[in-house]
Amino acid sequence: MIRSLYALNGIVAVLLYLPQIRTILRNKEEVGSFSLITFGGWSVGSIITALYAWTLIGDPMFAAVSLANMLGSGTVFTLVAGRRLKNRHLPALTTRHETDDADSLAENFG
């Protein structure tokens, strides 16, 4: 019973990435509310968890759920990073002037 609930929970968790992905794909200019640090961290953590599940525990379902979470968080990370890199070359949408490239870069990837 618990194993089935765990598998179902993994499927639901992965499906919960879809609204985030849809939001990113619909919004062509602004993805500032998405944290690359968070989604990147979740991606790396999911890879480590999958390796742990596969090599030390030997649980393919645990590994598969972890890899599926990595796919979801990695997709969000990749879309947001790509959008921010693309938008760096567009004219600023606000009246605020960027005075420091380092601050601008931190805002794009923080």
N, CA, C and O atoms as CSV, one atom per row, in Angstrom:
chain,resi,resn,atom,element,x,y,z
A,1,MET,N,N,0.826,-1.204,0.000
A,1,MET,CA,C,0.000,0.000,0.000
A,1,MET,C,C,0.869,1.266,0.000
A,1,MET,O,O,0.639,2.180,-0.793
A,2,ILE,N,N,1.862,1.315,0.889
A,2,ILE,CA,C,2.733,2.482,0.970
A,2,ILE,C,C,3.524,2.651,-0.325
A,2,ILE,O,O,3.725,3.773,-0.789
A,3,ARG,N,N,3.970,1.543,-0.908
A,3,ARG,CA,C,4.720,1.605,-2.166
A,3,ARG,C,C,3.856,2.212,-3.280
A,3,ARG,O,O,4.341,3.017,-4.074
A,4,SER,N,N,2.603,1.832,-3.334
A,4,SER,CA,C,1.693,2.389,-4.341
A,4,SER,C,C,1.442,3.873,-4.108
A,4,SER,O,O,1.397,4.656,-5.057
A,5,LEU,N,N,1.279,4.258,-2.848
A,5,LEU,CA,C,1.101,5.673,-2.530
A,5,LEU,C,C,2.343,6.480,-2.898
A,5,LEU,O,O,2.245,7.610,-3.377
A,6,TYR,N,N,3.517,5.880,-2.665
A,6,TYR,CA,C,4.761,6.566,-3.011
A,6,TYR,C,C,4.840,6.772,-4.525
A,6,TYR,O,O,5.201,7.854,-4.987
A,7,ALA,N,N,4.510,5.754,-5.282
A,7,ALA,CA,C,4.534,5.861,-6.744
A,7,ALA,C,C,3.538,6.919,-7.209
A,7,ALA,O,O,3.863,7.732,-8.074
A,8,LEU,N,N,2.336,6.919,-6.651
A,8,LEU,CA,C,1.329,7.917,-7.005
A,8,LEU,C,C,1.799,9.317,-6.639
A,8,LEU,O,O,1.628,10.255,-7.418
A,9,ASN,N,N,2.388,9.462,-5.463
A,9,ASN,CA,C,2.928,10.746,-5.032
A,9,ASN,C,C,3.994,11.240,-6.006
A,9,ASN,O,O,4.051,12.434,-6.299
A,10,GLY,N,N,4.835,10.346,-6.509
A,10,GLY,CA,C,5.855,10.719,-7.484
A,10,GLY,C,C,5.248,11.232,-8.775
A,10,GLY,O,O,5.726,12.210,-9.350
A,11,ILE,N,N,4.205,10.578,-9.225
A,11,ILE,CA,C,3.527,11.008,-10.455
A,11,ILE,C,C,2.891,12.379,-10.256
A,11,ILE,O,O,3.013,13.252,-11.116
A,12,VAL,N,N,2.220,12.572,-9.135
A,12,VAL,CA,C,1.573,13.856,-8.846
A,12,VAL,C,C,2.622,14.963,-8.733
A,12,VAL,O,O,2.424,16.062,-9.250
A,13,ALA,N,N,3.725,14.677,-8.064
A,13,ALA,CA,C,4.776,15.684,-7.903
A,13,ALA,C,C,5.304,16.144,-9.258
A,13,ALA,O,O,5.528,17.335,-9.471
A,14,VAL,N,N,5.498,15.209,-10.159
A,14,VAL,CA,C,5.984,15.562,-11.494
A,14,VAL,C,C,4.938,16.376,-12.253
A,14,VAL,O,O,5.285,17.338,-12.939
A,15,LEU,N,N,3.675,16.006,-12.140
A,15,LEU,CA,C,2.612,16.748,-12.818
A,15,LEU,C,C,2.494,18.187,-12.307
A,15,LEU,O,O,2.050,19.076,-13.033
A,16,LEU,N,N,2.894,18.402,-11.057
A,16,LEU,CA,C,2.810,19.747,-10.492
A,16,LEU,C,C,3.816,20.712,-11.118
A,16,LEU,O,O,3.699,21.923,-10.933
A,17,TYR,N,N,4.796,20.199,-11.849
A,17,TYR,CA,C,5.710,21.074,-12.580
A,17,TYR,C,C,5.050,21.662,-13.828
A,17,TYR,O,O,5.468,22.715,-14.308
A,18,LEU,N,N,4.041,21.001,-14.347
A,18,LEU,CA,C,3.432,21.426,-15.608
A,18,LEU,C,C,2.860,22.849,-15.575
A,18,LEU,O,O,3.049,23.583,-16.545
A,19,PRO,N,N,2.170,23.276,-14.505
A,19,PRO,CA,C,1.699,24.676,-14.493
A,19,PRO,C,C,2.851,25.682,-14.540
A,19,PRO,O,O,2.733,26.737,-15.163
A,20,GLN,N,N,3.969,25.351,-13.877
A,20,GLN,CA,C,5.124,26.245,-13.911
A,20,GLN,C,C,5.699,26.330,-15.328
A,20,GLN,O,O,6.028,27.410,-15.817
A,21,ILE,N,N,5.809,25.191,-15.958
A,21,ILE,CA,C,6.339,25.135,-17.323
A,21,ILE,C,C,5.421,25.892,-18.278
A,21,ILE,O,O,5.889,26.634,-19.141
A,22,ARG,N,N,4.121,25.701,-18.120
A,22,ARG,CA,C,3.148,26.410,-18.963
A,22,ARG,C,C,3.269,27.924,-18.772
A,22,ARG,O,O,3.221,28.674,-19.746
A,23,THR,N,N,3.424,28.373,-17.533
A,23,THR,CA,C,3.565,29.802,-17.253
A,23,THR,C,C,4.801,30.376,-17.942
A,23,THR,O,O,4.747,31.460,-18.523
A,24,ILE,N,N,5.900,29.655,-17.877
A,24,ILE,CA,C,7.137,30.125,-18.508
A,24,ILE,C,C,6.964,30.198,-20.025
A,24,ILE,O,O,7.391,31.167,-20.653
A,25,LEU,N,N,6.347,29.190,-20.605
A,25,LEU,CA,C,6.175,29.166,-22.056
A,25,LEU,C,C,5.219,30.248,-22.540
A,25,LEU,O,O,5.389,30.768,-23.643
A,26,ARG,N,N,4.230,30.593,-21.747
A,26,ARG,CA,C,3.260,31.619,-22.132
A,26,ARG,C,C,3.813,33.029,-21.992
A,26,ARG,O,O,3.482,33.906,-22.791
A,27,ASN,N,N,4.645,33.255,-20.993
A,27,ASN,CA,C,5.164,34.583,-20.709
A,27,ASN,C,C,6.505,34.758,-21.412
A,27,ASN,O,O,7.516,34.205,-20.980
A,28,LYS,N,N,6.510,35.515,-22.477
A,28,LYS,CA,C,7.705,35.647,-23.318
A,28,LYS,C,C,8.742,36.617,-22.753
A,28,LYS,O,O,9.918,36.518,-23.104
A,29,GLU,N,N,8.345,37.543,-21.895
A,29,GLU,CA,C,9.293,38.548,-21.429
A,29,GLU,C,C,9.807,38.323,-20.016
A,29,GLU,O,O,11.015,38.395,-19.790
A,30,GLU,N,N,8.943,38.059,-19.080
A,30,GLU,CA,C,9.335,38.113,-17.678
A,30,GLU,C,C,9.216,36.755,-16.988
A,30,GLU,O,O,8.144,36.151,-16.966
A,31,VAL,N,N,10.302,36.296,-16.439
A,31,VAL,CA,C,10.306,35.075,-15.633
A,31,VAL,C,C,11.051,35.328,-14.322
A,31,VAL,O,O,11.636,34.419,-13.733
A,32,GLY,N,N,11.013,36.572,-13.888
A,32,GLY,CA,C,11.767,36.983,-12.702
A,32,GLY,C,C,11.329,36.335,-11.416
A,32,GLY,O,O,12.104,36.296,-10.461
A,33,SER,N,N,10.118,35.825,-11.351
A,33,SER,CA,C,9.642,35.233,-10.106
A,33,SER,C,C,10.135,33.801,-9.906
A,33,SER,O,O,9.896,33.206,-8.856
A,34,PHE,N,N,10.813,33.251,-10.893
A,34,PHE,CA,C,11.339,31.893,-10.781
A,34,PHE,C,C,12.790,31.949,-10.320
A,34,PHE,O,O,13.599,32.670,-10.903
A,35,SER,N,N,13.118,31.201,-9.290
A,35,SER,CA,C,14.471,31.200,-8.750
A,35,SER,C,C,15.301,30.094,-9.396
A,35,SER,O,O,15.002,28.909,-9.249
A,36,LEU,N,N,16.343,30.498,-10.111
A,36,LEU,CA,C,17.239,29.509,-10.708
A,36,LEU,C,C,18.004,28.745,-9.645
A,36,LEU,O,O,18.297,27.562,-9.823
A,37,ILE,N,N,18.332,29.403,-8.543
A,37,ILE,CA,C,19.028,28.716,-7.461
A,37,ILE,C,C,18.155,27.590,-6.913
A,37,ILE,O,O,18.643,26.483,-6.682
A,38,THR,N,N,16.886,27.862,-6.708
A,38,THR,CA,C,15.971,26.854,-6.174
A,38,THR,C,C,15.793,25.691,-7.142
A,38,THR,O,O,15.983,24.535,-6.762
A,39,PHE,N,N,15.431,25.984,-8.390
A,39,PHE,CA,C,15.184,24.903,-9.345
A,39,PHE,C,C,16.467,24.167,-9.713
A,39,PHE,O,O,16.440,22.960,-9.951
A,40,GLY,N,N,17.581,24.876,-9.762
A,40,GLY,CA,C,18.862,24.213,-9.993
A,40,GLY,C,C,19.238,23.315,-8.826
A,40,GLY,O,O,19.721,22.200,-9.021
A,41,GLY,N,N,19.015,23.801,-7.621
A,41,GLY,CA,C,19.289,22.995,-6.419
A,41,GLY,C,C,18.422,21.749,-6.360
A,41,GLY,O,O,18.896,20.666,-6.019
A,42,TRP,N,N,17.145,21.911,-6.694
A,42,TRP,CA,C,16.262,20.741,-6.718
A,42,TRP,C,C,16.711,19.735,-7.772
A,42,TRP,O,O,16.624,18.526,-7.557
A,43,SER,N,N,17.189,20.230,-8.905
A,43,SER,CA,C,17.663,19.329,-9.965
A,43,SER,C,C,18.872,18.525,-9.501
A,43,SER,O,O,18.910,17.304,-9.654
A,44,VAL,N,N,19.848,19.207,-8.939
A,44,VAL,CA,C,21.053,18.523,-8.459
A,44,VAL,C,C,20.697,17.554,-7.329
A,44,VAL,O,O,21.182,16.423,-7.303
A,45,GLY,N,N,19.852,17.997,-6.401
A,45,GLY,CA,C,19.427,17.126,-5.299
A,45,GLY,C,C,18.708,15.887,-5.796
A,45,GLY,O,O,18.883,14.801,-5.244
A,46,SER,N,N,17.910,16.041,-6.825
A,46,SER,CA,C,17.185,14.896,-7.381
A,46,SER,C,C,18.128,13.901,-8.052
A,46,SER,O,O,17.918,12.691,-7.974
A,47,ILE,N,N,19.163,14.411,-8.709
A,47,ILE,CA,C,20.149,13.512,-9.319
A,47,ILE,C,C,20.886,12.727,-8.234
A,47,ILE,O,O,21.074,11.517,-8.358
A,48,ILE,N,N,21.300,13.415,-7.177
A,48,ILE,CA,C,21.992,12.750,-6.075
A,48,ILE,C,C,21.086,11.706,-5.432
A,48,ILE,O,O,21.532,10.602,-5.121
A,49,THR,N,N,19.830,12.047,-5.232
A,49,THR,CA,C,18.876,11.107,-4.641
A,49,THR,C,C,18.675,9.891,-5.542
A,49,THR,O,O,18.609,8.763,-5.055
A,50,ALA,N,N,18.579,10.112,-6.839
A,50,ALA,CA,C,18.411,8.997,-7.778
A,50,ALA,C,C,19.629,8.071,-7.738
A,50,ALA,O,O,19.481,6.849,-7.741
A,51,LEU,N,N,20.821,8.646,-7.700
A,51,LEU,CA,C,22.038,7.824,-7.611
A,51,LEU,C,C,22.063,7.023,-6.311
A,51,LEU,O,O,22.430,5.847,-6.301
A,52,TYR,N,N,21.675,7.663,-5.232
A,52,TYR,CA,C,21.597,6.980,-3.938
A,52,TYR,C,C,20.584,5.838,-3.993
A,52,TYR,O,O,20.863,4.723,-3.552
A,53,ALA,N,N,19.420,6.128,-4.534
A,53,ALA,CA,C,18.359,5.115,-4.617
A,53,ALA,C,C,18.788,3.934,-5.467
A,53,ALA,O,O,18.508,2.783,-5.130
A,54,TRP,N,N,19.463,4.216,-6.561
A,54,TRP,CA,C,19.861,3.152,-7.492
A,54,TRP,C,C,21.049,2.347,-6.977
A,54,TRP,O,O,21.027,1.117,-7.003
A,55,THR,N,N,22.088,3.040,-6.508
A,55,THR,CA,C,23.334,2.341,-6.166
A,55,THR,C,C,23.363,1.787,-4.754
A,55,THR,O,O,23.831,0.666,-4.555
A,56,LEU,N,N,22.887,2.519,-3.779
A,56,LEU,CA,C,22.999,2.069,-2.390
A,56,LEU,C,C,21.766,1.328,-1.885
A,56,LEU,O,O,21.879,0.371,-1.118
A,57,ILE,N,N,20.613,1.765,-2.311
A,57,ILE,CA,C,19.379,1.121,-1.837
A,57,ILE,C,C,18.910,0.058,-2.816
A,57,ILE,O,O,18.312,-0.939,-2.412
A,58,GLY,N,N,19.175,0.259,-4.088
A,58,GLY,CA,C,18.727,-0.690,-5.108
A,58,GLY,C,C,17.230,-0.654,-5.339
A,58,GLY,O,O,16.604,-1.686,-5.582
A,59,ASP,N,N,16.660,0.540,-5.262
A,59,ASP,CA,C,15.208,0.699,-5.429
A,59,ASP,C,C,14.931,1.453,-6.730
A,59,ASP,O,O,15.041,2.679,-6.769
A,60,PRO,N,N,14.573,0.729,-7.796
A,60,PRO,CA,C,14.334,1.384,-9.083
A,60,PRO,C,C,13.184,2.404,-9.063
A,60,PRO,O,O,13.247,3.414,-9.764
A,61,MET,N,N,12.145,2.149,-8.272
A,61,MET,CA,C,11.026,3.094,-8.228
A,61,MET,C,C,11.466,4.405,-7.586
A,61,MET,O,O,11.138,5.484,-8.079
A,62,PHE,N,N,12.200,4.310,-6.500
A,62,PHE,CA,C,12.720,5.499,-5.825
A,62,PHE,C,C,13.620,6.281,-6.787
A,62,PHE,O,O,13.536,7.507,-6.862
A,63,ALA,N,N,14.459,5.585,-7.502
A,63,ALA,CA,C,15.349,6.219,-8.472
A,63,ALA,C,C,14.542,6.874,-9.600
A,63,ALA,O,O,14.852,7.991,-10.014
A,64,ALA,N,N,13.519,6.190,-10.092
A,64,ALA,CA,C,12.703,6.723,-11.184
A,64,ALA,C,C,11.951,7.979,-10.759
A,64,ALA,O,O,11.877,8.944,-11.521
A,65,VAL,N,N,11.396,7.976,-9.558
A,65,VAL,CA,C,10.677,9.158,-9.063
A,65,VAL,C,C,11.651,10.330,-8.926
A,65,VAL,O,O,11.315,11.464,-9.269
A,66,SER,N,N,12.845,10.057,-8.431
A,66,SER,CA,C,13.849,11.115,-8.287
A,66,SER,C,C,14.265,11.668,-9.645
A,66,SER,O,O,14.411,12.880,-9.803
A,67,LEU,N,N,14.454,10.792,-10.618
A,67,LEU,CA,C,14.814,11.254,-11.961
A,67,LEU,C,C,13.675,12.040,-12.608
A,67,LEU,O,O,13.916,13.006,-13.332
A,68,ALA,N,N,12.443,11.628,-12.348
A,68,ALA,CA,C,11.298,12.365,-12.886
A,68,ALA,C,C,11.237,13.765,-12.276
A,68,ALA,O,O,10.935,14.733,-12.973
A,69,ASN,N,N,11.520,13.875,-10.982
A,69,ASN,CA,C,11.568,15.198,-10.352
A,69,ASN,C,C,12.699,16.037,-10.930
A,69,ASN,O,O,12.548,17.246,-11.108
A,70,MET,N,N,13.832,15.402,-11.224
A,70,MET,CA,C,14.933,16.117,-11.854
A,70,MET,C,C,14.511,16.622,-13.235
A,70,MET,O,O,14.865,17.734,-13.627
A,71,LEU,N,N,13.771,15.823,-13.955
A,71,LEU,CA,C,13.290,16.239,-15.273
A,71,LEU,C,C,12.383,17.471,-15.146
A,71,LEU,O,O,12.508,18.415,-15.927
A,72,GLY,N,N,11.479,17.462,-14.174
A,72,GLY,CA,C,10.582,18.603,-13.986
A,72,GLY,C,C,11.324,19.857,-13.560
A,72,GLY,O,O,11.162,20.911,-14.176
A,73,SER,N,N,12.131,19.759,-12.520
A,73,SER,CA,C,12.854,20.940,-12.041
A,73,SER,C,C,13.917,21.371,-13.047
A,73,SER,O,O,14.172,22.565,-13.206
A,74,GLY,N,N,14.532,20.417,-13.721
A,74,GLY,CA,C,15.526,20.749,-14.740
A,74,GLY,C,C,14.909,21.451,-15.931
A,74,GLY,O,O,15.526,22.337,-16.523
A,75,THR,N,N,13.694,21.063,-16.288
A,75,THR,CA,C,12.989,21.728,-17.382
A,75,THR,C,C,12.690,23.178,-17.016
A,75,THR,O,O,12.911,24.081,-17.823
A,76,VAL,N,N,12.192,23.401,-15.811
A,76,VAL,CA,C,11.918,24.769,-15.361
A,76,VAL,C,C,13.218,25.576,-15.356
A,76,VAL,O,O,13.256,26.701,-15.854
A,77,PHE,N,N,14.279,25.000,-14.794
A,77,PHE,CA,C,15.569,25.678,-14.741
A,77,PHE,C,C,16.041,26.072,-16.147
A,77,PHE,O,O,16.436,27.214,-16.378
A,78,THR,N,N,15.997,25.122,-17.072
A,78,THR,CA,C,16.480,25.360,-18.435
A,78,THR,C,C,15.652,26.424,-19.153
A,78,THR,O,O,16.208,27.297,-19.819
A,79,LEU,N,N,14.338,26.357,-19.021
A,79,LEU,CA,C,13.475,27.348,-19.676
A,79,LEU,C,C,13.696,28.753,-19.121
A,79,LEU,O,O,13.781,29.722,-19.876
A,80,VAL,N,N,13.789,28.853,-17.794
A,80,VAL,CA,C,13.981,30.171,-17.173
A,80,VAL,C,C,15.356,30.732,-17.538
A,80,VAL,O,O,15.469,31.904,-17.898
A,81,ALA,N,N,16.398,29.907,-17.447
A,81,ALA,CA,C,17.742,30.374,-17.784
A,81,ALA,C,C,17.802,30.822,-19.247
A,81,ALA,O,O,18.368,31.871,-19.557
A,82,GLY,N,N,17.227,30.038,-20.125
A,82,GLY,CA,C,17.203,30.408,-21.541
A,82,GLY,C,C,16.457,31.697,-21.788
A,82,GLY,O,O,16.909,32.543,-22.559
A,83,ARG,N,N,15.311,31.854,-21.137
A,83,ARG,CA,C,14.513,33.072,-21.313
A,83,ARG,C,C,15.263,34.282,-20.792
A,83,ARG,O,O,15.248,35.340,-21.421
A,84,ARG,N,N,15.928,34.136,-19.636
A,84,ARG,CA,C,16.667,35.276,-19.078
A,84,ARG,C,C,17.860,35.645,-19.946
A,84,ARG,O,O,18.145,36.827,-20.135
A,85,LEU,N,N,18.545,34.668,-20.463
A,85,LEU,CA,C,19.665,34.964,-21.365
A,85,LEU,C,C,19.173,35.659,-22.627
A,85,LEU,O,O,19.796,36.610,-23.099
A,86,LYS,N,N,18.077,35.196,-23.164
A,86,LYS,CA,C,17.507,35.806,-24.370
A,86,LYS,C,C,17.066,37.238,-24.093
A,86,LYS,O,O,17.299,38.130,-24.908
A,87,ASN,N,N,16.435,37.459,-22.954
A,87,ASN,CA,C,15.904,38.782,-22.618
A,87,ASN,C,C,16.994,39.776,-22.227
A,87,ASN,O,O,16.742,40.981,-22.209
A,88,ARG,N,N,18.188,39.305,-21.916
A,88,ARG,CA,C,19.284,40.226,-21.593
A,88,ARG,C,C,19.637,41.087,-22.784
A,88,ARG,O,O,20.183,42.179,-22.620
A,89,HIS,N,N,19.338,40.619,-23.968
A,89,HIS,CA,C,19.686,41.344,-25.186
A,89,HIS,C,C,18.555,42.249,-25.665
A,89,HIS,O,O,18.708,42.979,-26.645
A,90,LEU,N,N,17.429,42.199,-24.974
A,90,LEU,CA,C,16.300,43.060,-25.336
A,90,LEU,C,C,16.398,44.374,-24.577
A,90,LEU,O,O,17.034,44.419,-23.524
A,91,PRO,N,N,15.790,45.443,-25.075
A,91,PRO,CA,C,15.777,46.699,-24.319
A,91,PRO,C,C,15.077,46.493,-22.976
A,91,PRO,O,O,14.164,45.676,-22.854
A,92,ALA,N,N,15.513,47.235,-21.993
A,92,ALA,CA,C,14.934,47.123,-20.651
A,92,ALA,C,C,13.456,47.476,-20.696
A,92,ALA,O,O,13.049,48.401,-21.401
A,93,LEU,N,N,12.660,46.739,-19.944
A,93,LEU,CA,C,11.218,46.980,-19.901
A,93,LEU,C,C,10.846,47.964,-18.798
A,93,LEU,O,O,9.700,48.404,-18.712
A,94,THR,N,N,11.814,48.306,-17.956
A,94,THR,CA,C,11.542,49.237,-16.868
A,94,THR,C,C,12.356,50.502,-17.085
A,94,THR,O,O,13.199,50.559,-17.981
A,95,THR,N,N,12.104,51.508,-16.270
A,95,THR,CA,C,12.847,52.759,-16.370
A,95,THR,C,C,14.118,52.718,-15.532
A,95,THR,O,O,14.938,53.632,-15.612
A,96,ARG,N,N,14.287,51.698,-14.750
A,96,ARG,CA,C,15.473,51.584,-13.905
A,96,ARG,C,C,16.715,51.373,-14.770
A,96,ARG,O,O,16.709,50.531,-15.668
A,97,HIS,N,N,17.763,52.123,-14.509
A,97,HIS,CA,C,18.998,51.985,-15.274
A,97,HIS,C,C,19.933,51.025,-14.567
A,97,HIS,O,O,20.133,51.121,-13.356
A,98,GLU,N,N,20.498,50.113,-15.310
A,98,GLU,CA,C,21.469,49.177,-14.758
A,98,GLU,C,C,22.815,49.871,-14.703
A,98,GLU,O,O,23.334,50.308,-15.730
A,99,THR,N,N,23.382,49.976,-13.515
A,99,THR,CA,C,24.668,50.646,-13.374
A,99,THR,C,C,25.806,49.656,-13.195
A,99,THR,O,O,26.971,50.010,-13.377
A,100,ASP,N,N,25.487,48.444,-12.848
A,100,ASP,CA,C,26.541,47.482,-12.578
A,100,ASP,C,C,26.167,46.153,-13.232
A,100,ASP,O,O,25.125,45.576,-12.921
A,101,ASP,N,N,27.011,45.674,-14.129
A,101,ASP,CA,C,26.735,44.417,-14.813
A,101,ASP,C,C,26.644,43.253,-13.836
A,101,ASP,O,O,25.862,42.328,-14.054
A,102,ALA,N,N,27.426,43.282,-12.769
A,102,ALA,CA,C,27.384,42.204,-11.788
A,102,ALA,C,C,26.026,42.149,-11.100
A,102,ALA,O,O,25.481,41.066,-10.887
A,103,ASP,N,N,25.474,43.319,-10.748
A,103,ASP,CA,C,24.143,43.349,-10.145
A,103,ASP,C,C,23.099,42.833,-11.111
A,103,ASP,O,O,22.193,42.097,-10.720
A,104,SER,N,N,23.222,43.217,-12.375
A,104,SER,CA,C,22.284,42.770,-13.401
A,104,SER,C,C,22.352,41.259,-13.547
A,104,SER,O,O,21.320,40.595,-13.631
A,105,LEU,N,N,23.546,40.720,-13.577
A,105,LEU,CA,C,23.712,39.289,-13.711
A,105,LEU,C,C,23.128,38.563,-12.497
A,105,LEU,O,O,22.479,37.528,-12.647
A,106,ALA,N,N,23.353,39.093,-11.317
A,106,ALA,CA,C,22.819,38.481,-10.106
A,106,ALA,C,C,21.289,38.475,-10.135
A,106,ALA,O,O,20.666,37.502,-9.710
A,107,GLU,N,N,20.683,39.555,-10.634
A,107,GLU,CA,C,19.230,39.610,-10.717
A,107,GLU,C,C,18.711,38.574,-11.716
A,107,GLU,O,O,17.673,37.955,-11.480
A,108,ASN,N,N,19.412,38.385,-12.812
A,108,ASN,CA,C,18.961,37.440,-13.831
A,108,ASN,C,C,19.044,35.998,-13.366
A,108,ASN,O,O,18.235,35.170,-13.783
A,109,PHE,N,N,19.990,35.686,-12.523
A,109,PHE,CA,C,20.211,34.295,-12.165
A,109,PHE,C,C,19.978,34.004,-10.699
A,109,PHE,O,O,20.275,32.896,-10.253
A,110,GLY,N,N,19.463,34.939,-9.933
A,110,GLY,CA,C,19.248,34.707,-8.514
A,110,GLY,C,C,17.930,34.225,-8.186
A,110,GLY,O,O,17.632,33.992,-7.015
